[in-house]
Amino acid sequence: MVKATSKKTTKKTAKKALTGWFPAPRQASTLNDVKTAILLVSLTLNLVVFIAWLILRMTTVYDQQVYDFLFNR
């Protein structure tokens, strides 16, 4: 026969365990805002370049137009 054991947890222990999962509220700072803005702009530009590269790899329709735009004056 297996003896069932039960553990009682108090609200204090449960509350302490929950606060460990959530980080403390962060203070707004201009430096963090600038870093985030630069990161978002960089990621957006990289995504645009990557999509353009994919389009040029998939089709040959625009190759001559892109070449003329970039290298001919």
ABEGO torsion letter per residue (X at the ends): XBBBBBBBBBAAAAAAAAAAABBBBBBBBAAAAAAAAAAAAAAAAAAAAAAAAAAAAABAAAAAAAAAAAABX
